Amino acid sequence: MGGTKKPTISKLKKLASRRDEKKKDEKKREAYRSYITEKEKQDIVNFVKRQKYVTPYMISRRAEVKLSLARDLLRSLAKEGILKLEEKNRELEIYVPISS
C-alpha cells in the first residue's frame, strides 16, 4: 500500500556524512611482524616465567608478531624445558612455566 517514505535531501546528506565518519573511524588492521629478535625472545622468556599460564595469543599481542610465530616460539620453549604443554585442542595450546 504505501511503503516507507523517501528520506528528504537533508536526511540523505546526514546519512552520507555519518557513513563517511564511520569509515574514517574504523580501526585499520595492523600487520604483525614475521620475525623476532634475540633480545625480544629473551624478554618473552622472562615474561613467560612470571605468568601462571601462557597462550600463543598472549605472546602474539605482546610482541606484535604473527600468531604462527608465537606458536612456534612456545613449542621451542617447551622443547627447551622452560614451558610445559598443559592443555591442547584443535584451536588452543595452553603452556605452564616449569618452576625451577
MOMOPE-V613070 format. One record per residue. N is the residue number from 0. PSI is psi in whole degrees, 0 to 359 (999 if undefined). NEAR is the number of other ideal C-beta (glycine too) atoms within 12 Angstrom. D_LAST is the distance of its C-alpha to the last C-alpha in Angstrom with 2 decimals. Layout:
# MOMOPE-V613070
n/psi/near/d_last
N/PSI/NEAR/D_LAST
N/PSI/NEAR/D_LAST
This chain:
# MOMOPE-V613070
n/psi/near/d_last
0/292/3/77.87
1/317/5/76.67
2/189/5/73.01
3/156/6/70.95
4/152/7/72.46
5/139/9/71.87
6/150/12/69.85
7/168/10/71.81
8/320/10/71.37
9/324/10/69.57
10/318/13/67.14
11/320/13/66.46
12/318/13/65.77
13/316/14/63.31
14/318/15/61.47
15/319/15/61.32
16/324/14/59.97
17/319/14/57.25
18/318/14/56.18
19/319/13/56.04
20/320/12/53.87
21/321/12/51.41
22/322/12/51.16
23/323/11/50.45
24/342/10/47.82
25/137/10/45.92
26/132/8/42.50
27/142/8/42.25
28/130/6/39.41
29/141/11/37.08
30/119/9/36.38
31/153/20/32.70
32/157/17/31.74
33/23/16/30.94
34/164/16/28.89
35/137/27/25.83
36/167/14/25.45
37/323/11/22.62
38/318/11/22.23
39/322/21/22.14
40/318/25/19.50
41/321/17/17.24
42/320/19/18.21
43/319/35/17.40
44/317/26/13.86
45/320/16/13.44
46/317/24/15.32
47/321/33/13.36
48/336/21/10.01
49/349/15/12.21
50/157/22/13.97
51/321/14/14.04
52/163/23/15.45
53/139/38/17.03
54/159/29/20.35
55/326/33/22.29
56/318/23/24.83
57/317/26/22.53
58/318/37/21.60
59/315/26/25.25
60/324/18/26.65
61/316/23/24.29
62/355/31/24.77
63/51/19/28.30
64/167/30/27.96
65/152/22/29.35
66/322/24/27.67
67/324/19/27.77
68/320/25/25.93
69/320/34/23.17
70/315/27/22.97
71/320/22/22.83
72/316/40/20.12
73/323/42/17.83
74/320/22/18.75
75/324/21/17.96
76/328/31/14.45
77/322/25/14.04
78/326/14/15.50
79/344/17/13.18
80/10/15/10.15
81/325/28/9.00
82/163/31/10.86
83/133/23/12.33
84/113/25/16.05
85/313/19/16.77
86/140/15/20.51
87/136/18/23.11
88/192/10/26.84
89/325/6/29.58
90/342/12/29.01
91/141/19/25.41
92/128/29/21.88
93/124/24/19.09
94/147/36/15.48
95/134/23/12.43
96/143/27/9.17
97/121/17/6.29
98/130/12/3.79
99/999/6/0.00
